[in-house]
């Protein structure tokens, strides 16, 4: 698996993302209003930005960017050569990583485009011999995921820094930390059920045997200290210390097999949300806490173990299980006497969606969960079937849990939802 790079002037520093203007030049631009008058736009992919405040929708015609709070389409870019199966944002900047879908005549699925929307031009690109499965961005790195290999590039000059071999990875599983002082990468290892953790700042590689089945979903906290995983069996979600590989907590989504679409960790590392093809988003209370000597660095969001170098403790000493009881466990006193699922930690709150829908979840403000994806129930429009792109916002009771309450519901690719 080799790659070639084309870049006229290297990757440029991002600037603040603005709304689109009618006079955009280059291959992307505003499409006339009647371009969408006769049909719906097919949704190909959705992905969060790094702080979950926005999401990108790759469509059969281009891509659109949406704010989550409050919900609003910020802008869209369209072209007639085809759409994008991967759209990766760089926080809220003008820089995007784009990968075309198979029907895109100009940008094939084996090519990554680094697009500067402020200049309305491509400022870099990577071409591979096989299809790109995922792209991840940090302020200092570009990570490209192929089925058996991961490439890590420097953002400023596109220099190849690392190559990582993985087990077959058709889902493109890979996640990064996003604190500027740390760089942690998690991906499948070379064995079934294994996760590889690269602590680039510590120059350390850790392999975690997370599950017996193949890995289906992984996510890291912003500081990279904690890892959450699920397997293709889809019944258990496990949380690990990424420094020493210790399993800190295990929660149960259910007893029947499920396809896990997304695992999300709240910024305060207090909650974990899981979406699957069973049509339910489960919310779990975490018993993992992060703390240190330095009171000014006690927040988990500030990464005390890896950003605050004044602490004399090693990183793994600052991660520990909380003694707080899990409100979702009712049979813990019978552990060892009943089957395992009776003594498991069950979800604290739930939100129900139609089954066989593909949704990703994230945490909003004030005890809310935001959910974006494609409804499996198709609509017949002009003799063509389209999946329904939907946005939900729901709230949960942090004390009593139970069923989450729907606060907002939007079909976000409808023509009347687009910016004027």
Secondary structure, DSSP 8 states (H G I E B T S, - for coil): --EEEE-SS------B-----TT--SS-B---GGGGSSS---EEEEEE-TTSSEEEEEESSEEEEEEETTEEEEEEEE-TT--EEEEEE-TTBSEEEEEE-TT-SSS-TTEEEEEETTTTEEEEEEEESS---EEEE-SSEEEEE-SSEEEEEETTT--EEEEEE-S--TT--EEE---TT--EEEEE-SSTTEEEEEETTTTEEEEEE--SS-EEEEEE-TTSSEEEEEETT-SEEEEEETTT--EEEEEE--SS---EEEEEE-TTSSEEEEEETTSEEEEEE--EEE--S-GGG--GGGTTTTT-TT--S-GGGGEEE-----TT-S-GGGBTTB-GGGSSB--SEEEE--TT-EEEEEE-SSSEEEEEEEEEEEEEETTEEEEEEEEEEEE--TTT-EE-EEEEEEETTSGGGS--
